[in-house]
Amino acid sequence: MELRSVEELMDLLYACRGTRDVAVRARPPVDLHDHALRTAALLRRGRPADKELQVAGLVQPVGGLLWPGDPAGRADQAADAVRTLLGERVSGLVRRCPRRDAPADDDLLTLRQATEEGRTAGFDAGVLEDWRTVLELLAARNSRLGAVD
């Protein structure tokens, strides 16, 4: 599946509400929608200027909806789904996040940390609609960059 619009992505993220991921390594399952919002909010706090990193945290859970199997397969599905819309960097971060064998740079380590913390953090992370403008800006920028290539 390849997402072609922010509206399609928003619909998919909304569909994550109430969907719980599979328990991994003795961690209890979490609601994918809530986890996405908490992870993105943590990244926004820690790296306020890095919108692509924040969005990578937000869109990771769509893989759990598209491919409820293993974490690497879910990450591949999510990365493939958002690549055209959000660009290579977001796609690459989403793909590499669950892979412990992938070389980890500072961005990837930050994303992994926020993903883990987002599983148990107890704070109001806002609502999905708060992210629409950021998603639209990234999609528009990626569209322009793609047109230049």
trRosetta pair geometry for C-beta under 8 A, 3 or more apart (Angstrom, degrees):
i j d omega theta_ij theta_ji phi_ij phi_ji
1 66 6.1 -132 34 -131 130 129
1 77 7.5 39 39 -172 95 91
1 80 7.6 110 63 106 54 102
1 81 5.2 11 94 -108 88 101
2 80 6.9 -82 -89 148 77 80
2 81 6.1 -167 -114 -135 32 45
2 83 7.5 -57 -134 50 96 89
2 84 5.5 45 -175 15 114 133
2 85 8.0 160 172 -23 75 96
3 8 4.7 180 -149 102 88 121
3 9 4.9 73 -178 -68 152 84
3 12 6.9 -89 -94 -1 128 145
3 81 5.1 56 -13 167 98 83
3 82 5.9 2 38 -94 125 51
3 84 7.2 -179 69 61 60 98
3 85 4.9 -38 97 -20 98 144
4 8 6.0 69 47 11 65 150
4 84 6.9 -21 -101 102 56 130
4 85 6.6 -172 -129 -76 13 105
5 8 4.7 104 58 2 80 98
5 9 7.1 -144 99 0 47 86
5 85 7.2 -133 -47 -117 7 123
5 139 7.6 65 -152 -166 39 156
6 9 5.5 -56 -150 40 38 113
6 10 6.1 42 151 -23 70 104
6 85 7.2 152 -69 -170 55 127
6 132 6.7 97 159 -154 131 73
6 135 4.7 127 -135 126 113 114
6 136 5.2 -31 -57 -81 167 69
6 139 5.3 -122 -58 -10 100 158
7 10 5.6 -50 -144 36 31 112
7 11 6.4 35 154 -21 63 104
8 11 5.7 -53 -150 34 31 113
8 12 6.5 29 152 -17 64 106
9 12 5.7 -56 -150 37 32 110
9 13 6.3 30 153 -17 67 106
9 59 6.9 -41 -162 -114 117 116
9 62 7.6 -69 -148 -77 74 153
9 82 7.0 69 -111 -107 123 94
9 85 6.4 177 -50 132 131 165
9 86 8.0 91 -96 -43 157 115
9 135 6.3 -162 90 -167 140 141
10 13 5.7 -55 -146 39 31 110
10 14 6.2 33 154 -19 66 105
10 128 6.7 129 -148 148 84 123
10 132 6.5 18 -91 -102 134 92
10 135 7.3 161 -62 81 92 166
11 14 5.7 -54 -148 37 29 111
11 15 6.3 33 151 -24 63 106
12 15 5.4 -52 -149 33 33 116
12 16 7.1 45 148 -31 60 94
12 62 5.1 37 141 -129 124 118
12 65 6.6 170 -174 79 88 149
12 66 7.9 4 -158 -53 127 101
12 81 7.7 -173 177 162 175 145
13 16 5.6 -40 -161 14 39 118
13 33 6.7 109 169 -120 69 83
13 36 6.4 -142 -149 114 102 165
13 58 7.3 -8 -119 161 139 93
13 59 7.2 -79 -82 -110 112 63
13 61 7.6 89 -128 74 73 107
13 62 6.6 -61 -78 -74 64 102
13 128 5.6 155 122 -141 125 137
14 17 5.9 -27 -176 -4 49 114
14 33 7.3 40 -137 -115 26 128
14 128 6.3 -153 -77 63 76 169
15 19 7.3 30 138 -17 66 133
15 65 6.0 98 108 -150 107 154
16 19 5.2 -93 -158 43 48 118
16 31 7.8 113 144 164 84 72
16 32 3.8 -103 -176 100 109 115
16 33 4.2 152 101 -64 94 77
16 36 6.4 65 101 -9 156 138
16 61 5.2 78 -145 125 152 122
16 62 6.6 -95 -63 -91 126 54
16 64 7.1 78 -131 73 106 107
16 65 5.4 -103 -91 -50 79 130
17 31 7.0 16 -148 178 45 115
17 32 7.8 -110 -65 69 22 83
17 33 3.9 10 -83 -23 59 162
17 34 7.9 88 -122 -32 68 73
18 31 6.6 -8 -80 -139 15 108
18 33 7.2 22 1 7 48 128
19 31 7.0 105 64 -153 43 62
19 32 4.8 -16 84 16 96 122
19 33 7.2 102 38 -20 83 90
19 64 6.6 152 128 119 121 110
19 65 5.7 73 107 -92 171 90
20 29 4.1 70 165 142 110 127
20 30 6.6 169 -144 83 79 18
20 31 5.9 -49 -91 -88 71 47
20 32 7.0 -171 -111 -24 19 81
21 24 7.5 -35 134 -13 114 106
21 29 5.2 -172 70 -147 59 88
21 30 6.0 5 28 50 104 68
21 32 5.8 112 -46 -75 91 91
21 35 7.4 -22 -8 12 124 160
21 61 7.3 -109 -63 -136 118 94
21 64 4.7 -72 -102 -136 93 146
21 68 8.0 -174 -138 -143 57 78
22 29 6.2 -63 -153 -97 9 112
22 64 7.9 -166 2 -142 77 105
22 68 6.7 110 -34 175 111 85
23 26 7.3 6 166 -133 109 11
23 27 6.0 -177 -159 79 72 56
23 28 5.9 -38 -112 -134 106 27
23 29 5.0 -81 -63 -46 70 81
24 27 5.5 -7 66 44 66 107
24 71 6.4 47 -110 -50 155 124
27 119 6.4 -26 -177 176 131 156
30 34 6.7 -117 166 76 98 104
30 35 4.6 98 118 -63 128 123
30 119 5.1 -145 -39 -144 151 74
31 34 4.2 58 82 19 112 110
31 35 6.3 173 83 -15 55 88
32 35 5.7 -58 -143 39 28 113
32 36 6.3 33 157 -25 64 105
32 61 3.8 146 -172 -176 97 131
32 64 5.0 -160 -103 74 136 139
32 65 6.5 179 105 -46 170 94
33 36 5.8 -54 -152 30 27 113
33 37 6.7 21 154 -13 62 106
33 61 7.1 -160 -66 108 31 157
33 128 7.3 -60 -164 -60 101 123
34 37 5.9 -58 -151 38 33 108
34 38 6.2 28 155 -15 68 109
34 125 7.3 127 -164 37 64 132
35 38 5.9 -57 -144 40 30 108
35 39 6.1 30 159 -20 66 109
35 61 5.9 129 80 -75 108 136
35 115 7.9 41 171 -155 106 65
35 118 5.3 97 -163 135 68 109
35 119 6.2 13 -124 -96 111 53
36 39 6.0 -57 -145 37 25 109
36 40 6.3 20 159 -14 63 110
36 57 7.2 144 -156 140 57 66
36 58 5.2 64 177 -157 96 48
36 59 7.2 69 -144 -65 120 16
36 60 6.8 -176 -109 53 86 80
36 61 4.5 -96 -64 13 108 131
36 118 7.9 84 -65 165 9 145
36 128 8.0 29 99 -100 121 98
37 40 6.0 -59 -146 40 27 108
37 41 6.1 28 156 -20 64 111
37 58 7.4 44 -88 -124 37 83
37 125 3.9 133 135 110 99 130
37 126 6.4 -155 -170 66 118 72
37 127 7.4 -38 -123 -129 142 15
37 128 6.6 -95 -83 -73 111 66
38 41 5.7 -57 -145 38 29 112
38 42 6.3 31 156 -20 65 105
38 117 7.8 -141 144 112 109 75
38 118 3.9 147 104 -149 103 87
38 119 8.0 -169 88 -32 140 18
38 121 5.1 163 -173 65 129 118
38 123 7.2 124 -126 58 98 84
38 125 4.5 -122 -83 -62 53 152
39 42 5.9 -55 -150 34 29 110
39 43 6.5 25 153 -14 63 107
39 57 3.9 -153 134 178 104 108
39 58 6.9 -171 84 -70 99 39
39 60 7.0 -41 97 33 162 128
39 114 5.0 102 -156 138 74 98
39 115 5.3 24 -124 -98 129 51
39 117 7.8 132 -107 71 65 79
39 118 3.6 -37 -69 -63 72 167
40 43 5.7 -57 -149 40 32 110
40 44 6.2 38 151 -25 66 104
40 54 5.1 71 -157 -179 79 80
40 55 7.1 40 -124 -92 114 26
40 57 4.6 169 -79 96 56 107
40 58 3.8 38 -75 -70 134 88
40 125 7.3 104 63 179 84 123
40 131 6.6 -6 150 -93 160 136
41 44 5.4 -49 -146 32 33 115
41 45 6.6 35 153 -19 63 102
41 118 8.0 132 48 -111 86 105
41 123 7.5 -144 115 92 146 115
41 125 4.0 -141 -13 -143 150 93
41 126 6.5 154 -87 18 124 104
42 45 5.8 -53 -153 34 32 112
42 46 6.3 16 156 -6 66 113
42 57 7.3 -135 59 -178 90 161
42 114 4.2 169 97 -142 123 100
42 117 5.7 141 -131 90 164 124
42 118 5.8 -128 4 -70 136 93
42 121 6.6 178 -67 -29 124 168
43 46 5.9 -62 -139 48 32 102
43 47 5.7 -33 -178 43 72 100
43 50 7.3 -90 167 84 102 105
43 53 5.5 -155 -175 126 130 95
43 54 4.4 176 105 -103 119 63
43 56 7.9 177 -132 60 173 84
43 57 4.6 172 -11 1 143 152
43 110 7.0 99 -121 145 90 105
43 111 7.1 18 -96 -104 129 62
43 114 4.9 21 -59 -126 85 171
44 47 7.5 -74 -115 66 14 60
44 48 6.0 48 180 -109 58 62
44 54 5.1 62 -69 -120 74 132
45 48 7.1 1 -138 -66 12 87
46 110 6.5 -174 119 -162 139 114
46 114 6.9 -137 24 -78 141 118
47 50 4.0 -20 146 31 118 120
47 53 5.5 -3 91 78 146 144
47 54 7.1 -155 82 -53 97 88
47 110 6.4 58 -30 166 135 153
50 53 4.0 17 133 21 119 119
50 54 6.4 143 100 -19 72 86
50 107 7.6 -159 -173 -122 152 103
51 54 5.5 -56 -149 38 36 114
51 55 6.1 32 156 -18 69 107
51 134 5.5 -160 -154 -159 114 108
51 137 7.1 -44 166 89 163 123
51 138 6.1 -159 129 -68 120 111
52 55 5.8 -56 -144 39 30 109
52 56 6.4 39 152 -26 64 101
52 86 7.6 140 -134 168 82 102
52 87 7.1 -62 -125 71 121 127
52 89 5.0 15 170 103 148 125
52 90 5.2 -125 -164 -67 88 86
52 93 7.4 137 144 0 94 144
52 138 6.6 137 -90 -124 70 128
53 56 5.6 -47 -150 28 32 115
53 57 6.9 32 152 -15 61 101
53 93 6.7 -170 -118 -130 60 168
53 107 5.8 -129 -102 -153 119 99
53 110 6.7 3 -170 97 138 126
53 111 6.3 -133 -161 -73 90 99
54 57 5.9 -58 -161 35 33 111
54 58 6.5 32 145 -20 66 108
54 134 7.0 -54 95 170 127 154
55 58 5.1 -51 -146 36 40 117
55 59 6.0 19 163 -8 73 109
55 86 6.2 -160 134 -154 139 139
55 90 5.5 -37 98 -121 110 128
55 131 7.5 137 -106 -169 79 119
55 134 6.3 -163 -72 134 107 114
55 135 6.5 137 -124 -93 122 70
55 138 5.8 -30 -38 -20 168 169
56 59 6.5 -65 -138 44 25 95
56 60 6.6 50 159 -50 60 94
56 89 7.8 -91 -61 130 124 76
56 90 4.9 -161 -76 -146 84 68
56 93 3.9 -20 -141 96 155 133
56 94 5.3 -147 -153 -56 87 78
56 97 7.4 160 158 -55 113 129
56 111 5.9 -42 107 -121 125 135
57 60 6.2 -31 -150 -5 28 117
57 111 6.0 -154 -73 -140 90 84
57 114 5.5 -39 -115 109 140 133
57 115 6.6 -149 -131 -72 89 78
57 118 7.3 152 -173 -42 115 157
58 131 5.9 145 -138 -146 157 160
58 135 7.9 -111 101 -74 150 105
59 62 5.6 -25 -175 2 72 117
59 78 6.3 151 139 -178 88 112
59 82 5.3 65 154 -72 154 156
59 86 7.1 -157 -7 -5 165 166
59 90 7.0 46 42 172 138 117
59 94 6.3 -49 93 -93 99 138
60 63 6.6 -47 176 15 52 110
60 75 7.3 -19 -149 -113 86 77
60 78 5.9 69 -148 148 35 165
60 94 5.4 -170 -97 -132 71 90
60 97 6.3 -36 -118 47 131 162
60 115 6.7 -36 74 -110 172 119
61 64 5.1 -39 -166 23 66 117
61 65 7.1 59 143 -14 77 96
61 78 7.6 125 66 -104 16 143
62 65 5.6 -54 -159 37 47 111
62 66 6.0 37 148 -13 76 111
62 77 7.8 -135 114 115 82 95
62 78 4.8 129 72 -119 88 96
62 81 6.1 -114 117 79 134 152
62 82 7.4 122 51 -44 145 111
63 66 5.6 -60 -136 47 34 104
63 67 5.6 -35 -177 46 73 99
63 73 7.7 157 179 111 114 55
63 74 3.3 108 140 168 112 76
63 75 5.5 0 -115 -71 175 24
63 76 7.4 110 -132 49 128 43
63 77 4.6 131 -132 70 83 98
63 78 3.2 -72 -50 -33 99 108
63 79 7.7 19 -75 -9 125 65
63 81 7.7 -169 -78 14 69 128
63 94 7.4 157 -33 171 127 112
64 67 7.5 -70 -109 68 15 57
64 68 6.1 49 -173 -109 58 61
64 74 5.4 29 -70 -152 50 140
65 68 7.5 16 -123 -67 13 83
66 74 7.2 135 66 -141 86 68
66 77 4.3 -169 102 150 126 134
66 78 6.7 166 34 -68 131 63
66 81 6.4 -158 -56 -50 165 144
67 73 5.0 -129 150 132 138 97
67 74 4.7 -166 83 -97 101 58
67 76 7.6 -10 40 65 165 84
67 77 4.0 157 -5 -13 128 156
68 74 7.3 43 -110 -89 15 113
69 73 4.8 -4 83 71 113 143
69 74 6.7 -172 65 -48 63 86
70 73 4.7 86 63 12 84 107
70 74 6.9 -152 95 -8 41 89
71 74 5.6 -56 -144 37 32 113
71 75 6.2 33 157 -22 66 105
71 98 3.9 -152 148 -176 118 157
72 75 5.7 -52 -148 34 31 113
72 76 6.5 34 152 -20 63 103
72 98 5.8 -143 -76 95 55 119
72 99 6.0 74 -110 -79 101 88
73 76 5.7 -51 -149 33 33 112
73 77 6.5 33 153 -18 64 105
74 77 5.7 -56 -151 36 32 111
74 78 6.3 28 154 -15 67 107
74 98 7.5 61 65 1 99 156
75 78 5.8 -55 -145 39 31 108
75 79 6.0 31 156 -20 66 109
75 94 5.9 176 -161 149 80 71
75 95 5.3 118 147 -135 102 35
75 96 7.6 -173 167 3 141 15
75 97 6.1 -165 -124 51 131 90
75 98 5.0 -151 -45 24 140 114
75 99 7.1 -133 74 -29 162 91
76 79 5.8 -56 -144 38 28 111
76 80 6.2 26 159 -17 64 108
76 95 6.1 56 -96 -129 50 91
77 80 6.0 -57 -146 38 26 108
77 81 6.2 28 155 -23 63 110
78 81 5.7 -57 -148 34 30 114
78 82 6.5 3 164 -1 66 111
78 94 5.0 -120 110 166 111 132
78 95 7.8 -167 75 -72 85 57
79 82 6.6 -73 -147 45 25 92
79 83 6.3 45 159 -55 65 99
79 91 4.4 92 -166 -168 82 75
79 92 7.1 86 -144 -69 124 20
79 94 4.4 176 -81 89 80 108
79 95 3.7 25 -72 -61 161 92
80 83 6.0 -34 -143 -4 29 118
80 91 7.4 85 -68 -149 23 116
82 85 5.5 -78 -158 56 57 105
82 86 4.6 -10 167 26 101 120
82 90 5.9 -85 127 117 126 119
82 91 5.7 -172 86 -86 88 81
82 94 6.6 86 47 7 131 161
83 86 7.2 -77 -118 55 12 75
83 87 7.2 -69 -164 116 49 8
83 88 6.7 36 -151 -90 90 47
83 90 7.8 -177 -104 79 43 90
83 91 3.9 41 -95 -89 79 151
84 146 7.8 49 -158 -99 65 158
85 139 5.3 -31 -180 -117 80 101
85 142 6.8 84 148 82 30 147
86 90 4.1 -48 129 60 118 154
86 91 6.8 151 80 -43 95 80
86 135 7.6 -60 -95 -147 109 74
86 138 5.4 18 -138 134 80 123
86 139 6.4 -49 -85 -82 59 68
86 142 5.9 172 -161 -32 17 161
87 90 5.4 90 67 17 80 100
87 91 6.7 -148 103 -3 40 98
87 138 6.9 -113 5 174 117 97
87 141 7.7 -30 -47 98 139 92
87 142 4.0 -136 -56 -112 99 122
87 145 7.0 38 -109 63 118 140
88 91 5.6 -63 -142 44 29 113
88 92 5.8 31 161 -23 68 110
89 92 5.8 -55 -144 36 27 111
89 93 6.4 27 158 -18 63 106
90 93 6.0 -57 -150 36 29 109
90 94 6.4 26 154 -17 64 109
90 138 7.2 71 -44 174 145 142
91 94 5.9 -59 -150 38 29 110
91 95 6.2 27 155 -19 65 110
92 95 5.7 -56 -144 37 30 111
92 96 6.1 12 164 -7 67 114
93 96 6.3 -66 -140 45 25 99
93 97 6.3 46 160 -52 63 98
93 107 6.4 -85 -107 138 117 115
93 108 6.5 -160 -134 -95 77 72
93 111 5.6 161 -177 -65 112 167
94 97 6.1 -36 -149 -2 26 118
95 99 7.5 -1 142 -4 64 126
96 99 5.4 -77 -154 42 50 113
96 102 4.2 -159 -153 141 99 167
96 104 7.9 166 152 -98 119 66
96 108 5.7 -57 112 -121 122 128
97 108 6.7 -162 -97 -152 56 83
97 111 5.4 -95 -110 123 108 123
97 112 5.9 170 -158 -79 79 75
97 115 6.3 108 -180 -36 129 158
99 102 4.1 75 98 -16 115 110
102 108 7.0 -133 108 -160 116 158
104 108 4.5 -133 -146 92 72 124
104 109 5.1 90 162 -59 117 86
104 112 7.4 -31 -137 -5 130 141
105 108 5.3 93 49 13 64 102
105 109 7.2 -127 100 -4 31 93
106 109 5.8 -57 -145 39 30 110
106 110 6.2 32 156 -21 65 108
107 110 5.8 -58 -150 36 28 112
107 111 6.3 28 153 -18 65 107
108 111 5.6 -52 -146 37 33 112
108 112 6.3 34 154 -19 65 105
109 112 5.7 -52 -146 37 31 111
109 113 6.3 32 155 -20 64 106
110 113 5.8 -55 -148 36 29 111
110 114 6.4 25 156 -15 64 108
111 114 5.9 -58 -146 40 29 108
111 115 6.2 34 154 -24 65 107
112 115 5.5 -54 -147 34 30 115
112 116 6.5 27 156 -15 65 104
113 116 6.0 -57 -152 37 30 108
113 117 6.1 23 155 -12 66 111
114 117 5.7 -56 -139 44 31 108
114 118 5.8 40 157 -29 65 110
115 118 5.7 -54 -145 33 24 116
115 119 7.3 38 151 -33 55 94
116 119 6.0 -45 -167 9 36 114
117 120 7.0 -85 -165 50 38 82
117 121 5.3 46 153 -48 80 114
118 121 5.7 -39 -116 17 32 117
121 125 8.0 86 102 -61 120 115
126 130 4.5 -13 153 0 135 158
127 130 5.5 122 66 -13 65 98
128 131 5.9 -60 -171 30 50 109
128 132 7.7 73 139 -47 70 83
129 132 5.6 -17 -162 -18 52 117
131 134 5.3 -60 -162 45 63 113
131 135 5.7 64 142 -25 87 105
132 135 5.8 -61 -149 39 29 111
132 136 6.2 28 156 -20 67 108
133 136 5.6 -54 -146 37 31 112
133 137 6.3 32 155 -20 65 105
134 137 5.8 -54 -148 35 30 111
134 138 6.4 26 156 -14 64 107
135 138 6.0 -58 -147 40 29 107
135 139 6.1 28 156 -18 65 110
136 139 5.7 -56 -143 39 29 111
136 140 6.2 29 158 -19 65 108
137 140 5.9 -56 -146 37 27 109
137 141 6.3 24 157 -16 64 108
138 141 5.8 -56 -144 39 30 109
138 142 6.1 28 157 -17 66 109
139 142 5.8 -56 -144 40 28 109
139 143 6.2 34 154 -25 63 107
140 143 5.6 -52 -148 33 30 115
140 144 6.6 28 154 -16 63 104
141 144 5.8 -55 -152 36 32 109
141 145 6.3 29 152 -17 66 107
142 145 5.6 -54 -144 39 34 110
142 146 6.1 37 155 -22 66 107
143 146 5.7 -54 -147 36 27 113
143 147 6.5 31 153 -24 61 105
144 147 5.7 -53 -151 30 32 113
144 148 6.8 32 152 -23 63 103
145 148 5.8 -55 -156 29 35 113
145 149 7.0 40 150 -27 65 101
146 149 5.9 -47 -154 22 37 114
